[in-house]
Amino acid sequence: MSGVWGADRVRAAEHEVFKRVPEGALMRRAAFGLAGYAMTMLAELTGGVAGRRVTLLVGAGNNGGDALWAGHFLRRRGVAVEAVLLSPDRAHPAGLAALRRSGGRIADDHLTAVRSADLVLDGIVGLSARGPLRPAAAELVAQVEAPILAVDLPSGVDPDTGVVAGAAVHAAATVTFGCLKPVHVLAAGHCGEVHLVDIGIGSDLGEPELVVLSDAEVGARWPVPGPTDDKYTQGVTGIAAGSAVYPGAAVLAVGAAIRATSGMVRYAGEAADPVRDRWPEVVATGSVTDAGRVQSWVVGPGLGTGKAGAEVLRRVLAAGVPVCADADAITLLAAEESRWDERDPDTPMVLTPHDREFARFAGAVGEDRIAAARRAAERTGAVVLLKGHATIVAAPDGRVLVNPARSAWLATAGSGDVLSGLIGALLASGLDPWLAAGCAVRAHELAGQLAARDAPTSASVLVEVLPQAIRALRVAAGFR
């Protein structure tokens, strides 16, 4: 698992390292790595390095110092470097002196400097900054035509929440130092490709505050049948979803559970006929009481929020098996506090709200999505999967997993029904609910990318390509 650490933790780790290494050593190490990646970008963009033009956008403090030292190293490789000092009186003294020693120039004409560059380094603000770019910096950034390489993080994006509250840098790539920060997974679209430079603070960081699962880690955990398995040992998933009005929700959730290698899927609800028509391998009945034994339940998609839906939810919660509650199930739980008591506190539950559903039972999400998901998980005693471009999975014990989306193709009707089916299948296999939700999110997102290769995706196509996504994850884990 990749770790992610907040700004306060990073600053504390750096402070500890400062006690052991000479002054400026960390900055030069970081800047050397930054310069190396800048040269890689120049070669890819222009076919060479020497003679190319790089402009540094330099703010006050250490972030600007990183940019200035990187400019020094770039000059030693024959790059023409020009620095735009946004706060001349507060520019990093040692970095500025190094740039001048190596022949770097301080720009008099800021506009010409940014417009003539092959690459621009954003060293405006760092981890300590909050809020959007100031007007002068925002105006200058708006004139940049070349790709921007952000130093540690794109300026104007909050380092801990990823919030963009106004003008901000939209980087083609970001070089960060020591570890990933929340901004890199919560605002991946503004960061571009993130490259990590080791500066020797890892041993002082402690346990990560957030986790990002790799494809290999998801593939290694994905349940597949072994030589002694049968349909029951693989996990029996129950789906209580859909209605006469919304039969598609049932068809999609059931399909996802099947494609996720669930050993058996039992369906209970009003959409039994369309489910049988599309998925003849499913055992379909009209009610939860007739469904038979299951090892997990998915409840809510297309269920309805009337008395019938509430009774289905009550029976599912009382069944004593892990539950994935989505859509209408969340609305029903939010509408009546006593419904939470139908579930045994020790029974695992995964809630999968989007922001509006989240607000119904836990209040407005607000700017700090991580903190909001953590609070909701602790209060409900359930894993909370807060949907979004960066999906957050928070466990009641405080663990948080983030999946930064690589595309926006999952913003389509029925996509959430597919995710619920995936989670249900993984819960039935016995996987830890927090990991089940995290693995399902990654497979779901990868399927969205695969489905959209040839045309805009739909939830039905998403279901069809799930085996390809799972296979790719397994291959990443070393399986064939």
Order of alpha helices (4+ residues) and beta strands (2+ residues): beta-alpha-alpha-beta-alpha-beta-alpha-beta-alpha-beta-alpha-beta-beta-alpha-alpha-beta-beta-alpha-beta-alpha-beta-alpha-beta-beta-alpha-beta-alpha-beta-alpha-alpha-beta-beta-beta-alpha-alpha-alpha
